[in-house]
């Protein structure tokens, strides 16, 4: 695993917004009013394109397949694999 991917994962675990070179993690925490629950997620971007979202309540990463279809590069797949996606 690349150093940038390790730092990306650490940012998600630490619930922090982070960016380096072409990769960005954007941590978001919002209050879901009807449910009175916190909605926490970390969106992952590569070259400004949203490649997936980690939902803390599900403890799962969800791939943005539209982006993967449009940019099925080795770098995109490497980032997604580092996050546990099967691509």
C-alpha positions, 0 to 999 in steps of 0.5 A: 500500500502506498504512503498516500493511501495509508495517510488517507486511511488514517484521516478517515479513522481519525475523522479528519479532513485531509488532502495530499497531492491528488487525493482528498478526504472530506470529513462531514458530521451533520445532525439528522433532525428527524432521527436526532442522530449524528450522520458522519461520513468521509468522502474520498476524492481523486483529482477532484472526483468523488470516488467513494464514501465511508459511512461511520454508522455502517462502518462500510465504504461505498464506491461511487461506480459512476466515477469508476466507470468514467475513470477506471484508472490504476490510481482510482482502483488502487485507492479503492482497494486500499479502502477495502473495495473489491474492484 
